[in-house]
Amino acid sequence: MGESASSYSKLRTYLYANRYYTKRPAVKDPRLALLPPELFCGASVLDVGCNEGWVTCEIAQSWGARRVLGVDIDETLTRLAWKRKRTVWSTQGPTAAIDEKPLPGYFPTSFEHTFGPLPIPSAQPVDKHLFPHNASFRTADWTNNAIPQDAAGYDVVIAFSLTKWIHLNGGDDALLRFFRRVYDVLTPGGSLVLEPQAWETYAKAKRMDSRLRENAKCLKLRPDDFGSLLQEMGFGAAQHVGTTGEGGFCRPVDIYKKPA
Ligand SMILES: C[S@@+](CC[C@H](N)C(=O)[O-])C[C@H]1O[C@@H](n2cnc3c(N)ncnc32)[C@H](O)[C@@H]1O
Protein backbone atom coordinates (compact mmCIF):
# COMPACT_ATOMS: atom_id res chain seq x y z
CA MET A 1 0.00 0.00 0.00
CA GLY A 2 1.40 3.46 -0.90
CA GLU A 3 2.16 6.23 1.56
CA SER A 4 -1.19 7.97 1.18
CA ALA A 5 -2.99 4.66 1.62
CA SER A 6 -1.19 3.88 4.86
CA SER A 7 -1.70 7.40 6.21
CA TYR A 8 -5.36 7.07 5.36
CA SER A 9 -5.38 3.82 7.31
CA LYS A 10 -3.95 5.67 10.28
CA LEU A 11 -6.65 8.26 9.96
CA ARG A 12 -9.23 5.49 9.75
CA THR A 13 -8.37 4.54 13.31
CA TYR A 14 -9.93 7.88 14.31
CA LEU A 15 -12.71 7.89 11.78
CA TYR A 16 -13.85 4.35 11.61
CA ALA A 17 -13.07 2.88 14.98
CA ASN A 18 -16.82 2.89 15.45
CA ARG A 19 -17.48 1.67 11.89
CA TYR A 20 -19.03 4.09 9.39
CA TYR A 21 -22.26 2.18 8.95
CA THR A 22 -22.95 2.08 12.67
CA LYS A 23 -23.08 5.90 12.42
CA ARG A 24 -25.06 5.84 9.22
CA PRO A 25 -27.12 2.66 9.37
CA ALA A 26 -29.52 1.95 6.55
CA VAL A 27 -30.78 -1.31 5.16
CA LYS A 28 -32.03 0.74 2.21
CA ASP A 29 -29.70 3.70 1.68
CA PRO A 30 -31.77 6.92 1.53
CA ARG A 31 -29.29 8.51 -0.90
CA LEU A 32 -29.93 5.77 -3.45
CA ALA A 33 -33.67 6.18 -2.94
CA LEU A 34 -33.38 9.77 -4.24
CA LEU A 35 -32.02 8.65 -7.61
CA PRO A 36 -34.08 7.88 -10.72
CA PRO A 37 -34.42 4.05 -10.70
CA GLU A 38 -33.47 3.80 -14.40
CA LEU A 39 -30.02 5.27 -13.62
CA PHE A 40 -28.58 1.89 -12.66
CA CYS A 41 -30.56 -0.37 -15.01
CA GLY A 42 -28.05 -2.49 -16.93
CA ALA A 43 -25.29 -0.07 -15.95
CA SER A 44 -21.64 -0.56 -15.17
CA VAL A 45 -21.08 1.28 -11.89
CA LEU A 46 -17.99 2.39 -9.97
CA ASP A 47 -18.46 3.20 -6.27
CA VAL A 48 -15.36 5.15 -5.20
CA GLY A 49 -14.70 5.13 -1.44
CA CYS A 50 -16.99 2.12 -1.01
CA ASN A 51 -15.98 1.62 2.64
CA GLU A 52 -17.58 -1.67 3.82
CA GLY A 53 -19.52 -2.08 0.59
CA TRP A 54 -23.06 -1.46 1.80
CA VAL A 55 -23.97 0.93 -1.01
CA THR A 56 -22.13 -1.17 -3.60
CA CYS A 57 -24.04 -4.31 -2.57
CA GLU A 58 -27.38 -2.52 -2.57
CA ILE A 59 -26.82 -1.18 -6.10
CA ALA A 60 -25.78 -4.65 -7.29
CA GLN A 61 -28.64 -6.46 -5.53
CA SER A 62 -31.61 -4.12 -5.85
CA TRP A 63 -31.08 -1.55 -8.59
CA GLY A 64 -30.56 -3.71 -11.68
CA ALA A 65 -26.91 -2.84 -12.31
CA ARG A 66 -25.02 -5.13 -14.66
CA ARG A 67 -21.72 -4.76 -12.84
CA VAL A 68 -20.73 -2.80 -9.72
CA LEU A 69 -17.17 -2.29 -8.56
CA GLY A 70 -16.48 -0.85 -5.10
CA VAL A 71 -13.03 0.67 -4.62
CA ASP A 72 -11.54 1.79 -1.34
CA ILE A 73 -8.07 2.97 -0.41
CA ASP A 74 -8.16 0.94 2.78
CA GLU A 75 -7.79 -2.80 2.38
CA THR A 76 -9.28 -3.51 5.82
CA LEU A 77 -12.47 -1.97 4.47
CA THR A 78 -12.44 -3.82 1.14
CA ARG A 79 -12.02 -7.08 3.08
CA LEU A 80 -15.12 -6.15 5.10
CA ALA A 81 -16.88 -5.29 1.83
CA TRP A 82 -16.29 -8.82 0.46
CA LYS A 83 -17.68 -10.12 3.76
CA ARG A 84 -20.69 -7.81 3.45
CA LYS A 85 -21.42 -9.28 0.02
CA ARG A 86 -21.52 -12.79 1.50
CA THR A 87 -23.78 -11.59 4.33
CA VAL A 88 -26.19 -9.90 1.92
CA TRP A 89 -26.21 -13.01 -0.28
CA SER A 90 -26.84 -15.29 2.72
CA THR A 91 -29.77 -13.29 4.00
CA GLN A 92 -31.40 -12.34 0.71
CA GLY A 93 -33.73 -15.36 0.75
CA PRO A 94 -37.25 -15.10 2.06
CA THR A 95 -37.35 -13.34 5.40
CA ALA A 96 -41.08 -13.57 6.00
CA ALA A 97 -42.78 -16.39 7.83
CA ILE A 98 -46.20 -17.83 7.17
CA ASP A 99 -48.09 -18.86 10.31
CA GLU A 100 -44.78 -18.42 12.14
CA LYS A 101 -43.16 -21.13 9.99
CA PRO A 102 -40.16 -19.79 8.08
CA LEU A 103 -40.27 -20.12 4.30
CA PRO A 104 -37.78 -22.54 2.68
CA GLY A 105 -34.43 -20.82 2.22
CA TYR A 106 -34.94 -18.54 5.23
CA PHE A 107 -31.49 -17.75 6.69
CA PRO A 108 -31.77 -15.45 9.70
CA THR A 109 -28.93 -13.02 10.34
CA SER A 110 -28.10 -14.88 13.56
CA PHE A 111 -27.23 -18.03 11.54
CA GLU A 112 -24.18 -16.28 10.12
CA HIS A 113 -22.72 -15.94 13.62
CA THR A 114 -23.17 -19.65 14.24
CA PHE A 115 -22.55 -21.23 10.83
CA GLY A 116 -20.82 -18.50 8.82
CA PRO A 117 -22.24 -17.09 5.59
CA LEU A 118 -23.63 -19.29 2.83
CA PRO A 119 -21.14 -20.10 0.07
CA ILE A 120 -21.58 -18.19 -3.17
CA PRO A 121 -22.06 -20.62 -6.07
CA SER A 122 -20.05 -20.16 -9.28
CA ALA A 123 -21.49 -17.67 -11.73
CA GLN A 124 -23.37 -19.14 -14.70
CA PRO A 125 -23.86 -17.29 -18.01
CA VAL A 126 -27.48 -16.69 -17.03
CA ASP A 127 -26.75 -14.98 -13.70
CA LYS A 128 -23.30 -13.45 -14.09
CA HIS A 129 -24.84 -9.98 -14.19
CA LEU A 130 -27.05 -10.60 -11.16
CA PHE A 131 -26.22 -10.30 -7.47
CA PRO A 132 -23.96 -11.59 -5.99
CA HIS A 133 -21.87 -12.17 -9.13
CA ASN A 134 -22.20 -8.58 -10.38
CA ALA A 135 -20.50 -7.06 -7.30
CA SER A 136 -16.77 -6.94 -6.66
CA PHE A 137 -14.27 -4.89 -4.68
CA ARG A 138 -10.76 -3.66 -5.06
CA THR A 139 -8.26 -1.81 -2.90
CA ALA A 140 -6.83 1.27 -4.63
CA ASP A 141 -6.13 4.93 -4.15
CA TRP A 142 -8.39 5.72 -7.07
CA THR A 143 -7.55 9.43 -7.13
CA ASN A 144 -3.96 8.65 -7.98
CA ASN A 145 -4.01 5.23 -9.61
CA ALA A 146 -5.90 3.85 -12.58
CA ILE A 147 -7.17 0.30 -12.18
CA PRO A 148 -7.61 -2.24 -15.01
CA GLN A 149 -11.43 -2.01 -14.88
CA ASP A 150 -11.27 1.73 -15.77
CA ALA A 151 -10.31 0.88 -19.35
CA ALA A 152 -13.85 -0.32 -20.21
CA GLY A 153 -15.41 2.84 -18.68
CA TYR A 154 -18.41 3.15 -16.37
CA ASP A 155 -21.95 4.41 -16.94
CA VAL A 156 -22.22 5.71 -13.37
CA VAL A 157 -19.60 6.78 -10.83
CA ILE A 158 -20.73 7.17 -7.22
CA ALA A 159 -18.86 9.51 -4.88
CA PHE A 160 -20.77 9.49 -1.63
CA SER A 161 -19.18 11.33 1.31
CA LEU A 162 -15.79 11.13 -0.32
CA THR A 163 -14.67 14.54 -1.60
CA LYS A 164 -13.76 15.92 1.84
CA TRP A 165 -11.28 13.08 2.41
CA ILE A 166 -9.66 13.40 -0.99
CA HIS A 167 -9.54 17.18 -0.55
CA LEU A 168 -8.05 17.14 2.96
CA ASN A 169 -5.57 14.36 2.18
CA GLY A 170 -4.34 15.58 -1.19
CA GLY A 171 -5.37 19.24 -1.45
CA ASP A 172 -7.06 21.06 -4.33
CA ASP A 173 -4.85 19.22 -6.85
CA ALA A 174 -6.07 15.81 -5.72
CA LEU A 175 -9.67 16.88 -5.90
CA LEU A 176 -9.24 18.28 -9.41
CA ARG A 177 -7.44 15.09 -10.44
CA PHE A 178 -10.29 13.04 -9.01
CA PHE A 179 -12.98 14.97 -10.92
CA ARG A 180 -10.95 14.80 -14.16
CA ARG A 181 -10.46 11.07 -13.73
CA VAL A 182 -14.19 10.60 -13.20
CA TYR A 183 -14.88 12.54 -16.41
CA ASP A 184 -12.38 10.41 -18.32
CA VAL A 185 -13.70 7.04 -17.17
CA LEU A 186 -17.38 7.86 -17.73
CA THR A 187 -18.92 6.66 -20.98
CA PRO A 188 -20.61 9.39 -23.08
CA GLY A 189 -23.92 10.23 -21.39
CA GLY A 190 -22.66 8.71 -18.13
CA SER A 191 -23.37 10.18 -14.68
CA LEU A 192 -21.36 11.25 -11.67
CA VAL A 193 -23.50 10.97 -8.53
CA LEU A 194 -21.96 13.27 -5.96
CA GLU A 195 -22.73 13.72 -2.29
CA PRO A 196 -20.22 16.37 -1.20
CA GLN A 197 -19.61 17.20 2.44
CA ALA A 198 -20.13 20.87 3.35
CA TRP A 199 -17.10 23.09 4.10
CA GLU A 200 -18.26 23.52 7.73
CA THR A 201 -17.74 19.78 8.32
CA TYR A 202 -14.04 20.03 7.36
CA ALA A 203 -13.25 21.68 10.71
CA LYS A 204 -13.92 18.54 12.73
CA ALA A 205 -11.89 16.37 10.34
CA LYS A 206 -8.96 18.78 10.52
CA ARG A 207 -8.87 18.46 14.30
CA MET A 208 -8.29 14.69 13.95
CA ASP A 209 -4.89 14.92 12.34
CA SER A 210 -2.13 17.55 12.20
CA ARG A 211 -1.24 16.72 8.58
CA LEU A 212 -4.83 17.34 7.49
CA ARG A 213 -4.82 20.58 9.45
CA GLU A 214 -1.71 21.74 7.54
CA ASN A 215 -3.15 20.61 4.20
CA ALA A 216 -6.40 22.44 4.93
CA LYS A 217 -4.57 25.78 5.19
CA CYS A 218 -3.72 25.58 1.47
CA LEU A 219 -7.22 24.73 0.21
CA LYS A 220 -8.68 27.34 -2.11
CA LEU A 221 -11.56 25.34 -3.52
CA ARG A 222 -14.80 25.06 -1.55
CA PRO A 223 -17.57 22.48 -1.93
CA ASP A 224 -19.85 25.28 -3.16
CA ASP A 225 -17.48 25.66 -6.15
CA PHE A 226 -17.73 22.02 -7.22
CA GLY A 227 -20.73 22.58 -9.52
CA SER A 228 -19.06 25.29 -11.63
CA LEU A 229 -15.77 23.39 -11.54
CA LEU A 230 -17.40 20.26 -12.94
CA GLN A 231 -19.13 22.29 -15.65
CA GLU A 232 -15.77 23.81 -16.67
CA MET A 233 -14.47 20.26 -17.05
CA GLY A 234 -17.29 19.41 -19.46
CA PHE A 235 -20.10 18.06 -17.27
CA GLY A 236 -23.63 19.40 -17.62
CA ALA A 237 -25.26 21.50 -14.90
CA ALA A 238 -25.98 19.79 -11.58
CA GLN A 239 -29.27 17.98 -11.28
CA HIS A 240 -30.07 18.31 -7.60
CA VAL A 241 -32.10 15.21 -6.69
CA GLY A 242 -32.55 15.96 -2.99
CA THR A 243 -31.01 16.17 0.44
CA THR A 244 -30.95 13.42 3.00
CA GLY A 245 -29.26 12.39 6.25
CA GLU A 246 -29.55 13.43 9.87
CA GLY A 247 -27.54 16.11 11.69
CA GLY A 248 -23.97 16.38 10.34
CA PHE A 249 -24.83 13.83 7.65
CA CYS A 250 -27.49 16.06 6.10
CA ARG A 251 -26.09 16.48 2.58
CA PRO A 252 -27.24 17.14 -0.98
CA VAL A 253 -27.10 14.49 -3.68
CA ASP A 254 -26.40 15.79 -7.20
CA ILE A 255 -26.08 14.17 -10.62
CA TYR A 256 -23.64 15.55 -13.19
CA LYS A 257 -23.91 14.17 -16.71
CA LYS A 258 -21.12 13.83 -19.22
CA PRO A 259 -22.49 14.86 -22.63
CA ALA A 260 -23.54 11.95 -24.86
C1 LIG B 1 -16.79 8.67 4.71
S1 LIG B 1 -16.46 7.17 3.89
C2 LIG B 1 -17.85 7.06 2.78
C3 LIG B 1 -18.32 5.64 2.54
C4 LIG B 1 -19.37 5.45 1.47
N1 LIG B 1 -19.01 6.06 0.20
C5 LIG B 1 -20.71 6.01 1.93
O1 LIG B 1 -20.95 7.20 1.80
O2 LIG B 1 -21.52 5.22 2.43
C6 LIG B 1 -15.15 7.63 2.78
C7 LIG B 1 -14.41 6.43 2.21
O3 LIG B 1 -13.56 6.85 1.16
C8 LIG B 1 -12.37 6.08 1.19
N2 LIG B 1 -11.34 6.84 0.43
C9 LIG B 1 -10.77 8.03 0.77
N3 LIG B 1 -9.90 8.40 -0.17
C10 LIG B 1 -9.93 7.45 -1.15
C11 LIG B 1 -9.24 7.28 -2.39
N4 LIG B 1 -8.34 8.17 -2.81
N5 LIG B 1 -9.50 6.18 -3.14
C12 LIG B 1 -10.39 5.26 -2.70
N6 LIG B 1 -11.06 5.37 -1.53
C13 LIG B 1 -10.85 6.46 -0.76
C14 LIG B 1 -12.11 5.90 2.68
O4 LIG B 1 -11.27 4.82 2.98
C15 LIG B 1 -13.53 5.72 3.22
O5 LIG B 1 -13.90 4.37 3.29
The ligand as an SDF file (V2000), in Angstrom:
LIG
                    3D

 27 29  0  0  0  0  0  0  0  0999 V2000
  -16.7880    8.6730    4.7070 C   0  0  0  0  0  0  0  0  0  0  0  0
  -16.4610    7.1720    3.8900 S   0  0  0  0  0  0  0  0  0  0  0  0
  -17.8540    7.0650    2.7780 C   0  0  0  0  0  0  0  0  0  0  0  0
  -18.3190    5.6370    2.5400 C   0  0  0  0  0  0  0  0  0  0  0  0
  -19.3750    5.4500    1.4680 C   0  0  0  0  0  0  0  0  0  0  0  0
  -19.0110    6.0550    0.2010 N   0  0  0  0  0  0  0  0  0  0  0  0
  -20.7070    6.0120    1.9280 C   0  0  0  0  0  0  0  0  0  0  0  0
  -20.9550    7.2020    1.8040 O   0  0  0  0  0  0  0  0  0  0  0  0
  -21.5190    5.2220    2.4250 O   0  0  0  0  0  0  0  0  0  0  0  0
  -15.1460    7.6340    2.7820 C   0  0  0  0  0  0  0  0  0  0  0  0
  -14.4070    6.4250    2.2150 C   0  0  0  0  0  0  0  0  0  0  0  0
  -13.5620    6.8500    1.1570 O   0  0  0  0  0  0  0  0  0  0  0  0
  -12.3660    6.0850    1.1880 C   0  0  0  0  0  0  0  0  0  0  0  0
  -11.3400    6.8390    0.4320 N   0  0  0  0  0  0  0  0  0  0  0  0
  -10.7710    8.0270    0.7670 C   0  0  0  0  0  0  0  0  0  0  0  0
   -9.8980    8.4020   -0.1750 N   0  0  0  0  0  0  0  0  0  0  0  0
   -9.9280    7.4530   -1.1490 C   0  0  0  0  0  0  0  0  0  0  0  0
   -9.2370    7.2820   -2.3880 C   0  0  0  0  0  0  0  0  0  0  0  0
   -8.3350    8.1660   -2.8110 N   0  0  0  0  0  0  0  0  0  0  0  0
   -9.5030    6.1780   -3.1430 N   0  0  0  0  0  0  0  0  0  0  0  0
  -10.3910    5.2630   -2.7020 C   0  0  0  0  0  0  0  0  0  0  0  0
  -11.0640    5.3720   -1.5260 N   0  0  0  0  0  0  0  0  0  0  0  0
  -10.8510    6.4560   -0.7620 C   0  0  0  0  0  0  0  0  0  0  0  0
  -12.1100    5.9000    2.6800 C   0  0  0  0  0  0  0  0  0  0  0  0
  -11.2690    4.8200    2.9790 O   0  0  0  0  0  0  0  0  0  0  0  0
  -13.5310    5.7220    3.2210 C   0  0  0  0  0  0  0  0  0  0  0  0
  -13.8980    4.3730    3.2890 O   0  0  0  0  0  0  0  0  0  0  0  0
  1  2  1  0
  2  3  1  0
  2 10  1  0
  3  4  1  0
  4  5  1  0
  5  6  1  0
  5  7  1  0
  7  8  2  0
  7  9  1  0
 10 11  1  0
 11 12  1  0
 11 26  1  0
 12 13  1  0
 13 14  1  0
 13 24  1  0
 14 15  1  0
 14 23  1  0
 15 16  2  0
 16 17  1  0
 17 18  1  0
 17 23  2  0
 18 19  1  0
 18 20  2  0
 20 21  1  0
 21 22  2  0
 22 23  1  0
 24 25  1  0
 24 26  1  0
 26 27  1  0
M  CHG  2   2   1   9  -1
M  END
$$$$
